């Protein structure tokens, strides 16, 4: 979970590469942006973060948080990050990982189907872009001797 001013002064790897790797490794980023401000058209405004900064959170399944605004920028006060950490905690508590393993006997080059349904009624879940539902259907087809799927 990076906490940053949104400026990238030292990266040697592109944001797209980091996002791609995070998706492959199933890593989500929760980004807390402590903004820098600059005068724009006679008004104080948040300086734009480096390219990819916000996308790091949004595209990996995490969340992006901007702390403060132009009105509070010049008011000396402590910044309470408790609500942000509570939001991250609630988001993480709502995530589950469901795993299944295919036995060697089922690696028979035939389609095997299964579904997962949540109880009680009224509870739904989503699989990335597949939308929310109580039940999701799955299919797997592995040839004999196919390499094991990554954990």
Residue, then its C-alpha position, 0 to 999 in steps of 0.5 A: x500500500x503506497x502512501x505518496x505525494x503522487x510524484x514519480x521521481x525514481x521509477x525504472x519500471x512503467x506503471x503498465x508493467x507494474x499493473x500487468x505483474x500485479x494482475x498476474x500475481x493477483x495483487x491489489x494496490x490501495x493507494x493513499x495520495x497526499x497531494x501537492x497543490x499548485x496555483x492554477x488560474x488564480x486558484x489552488x488546485x491538486x497537482x496531478x499525480x504521475x501517469x499510472x499512479x491512480x490506475x495502479x489502484x483502480x486496475x488492480x482491484x484496489x482503491x485510490x484515496x485522495x487526502x484533503x482538498x484545496x480548501x484544507x490545503x493551507x489549514x494547519x492540522x493533523x490528517x486523520x487517515x483512520x477513515x481510509x484505513x477503515x475503508x481498506x479494512x472493510x474492502x479486504x474483509x469482503x474479499x474471498x479466495x475460492x480454490x479448487x484442484x483437479x485430480x489426475x483422473x479428471x485430466x481426461x480431455x473432457x469438459x468438467x462443469x461445476x457451479x458455486x452458489x452462495x447462501x443465504x439468499x440475497x448475497x451475491x458475489x462477482x468475478x471481475x467483469x462477470x457481474x454480480x450473481x448468487x451462482x457462477x458456473x465454471x468449466x475446465x478441460x485439461x488434457x492428460x499430463x497437462x501442467x499443473x495450474x499455478x497456485 
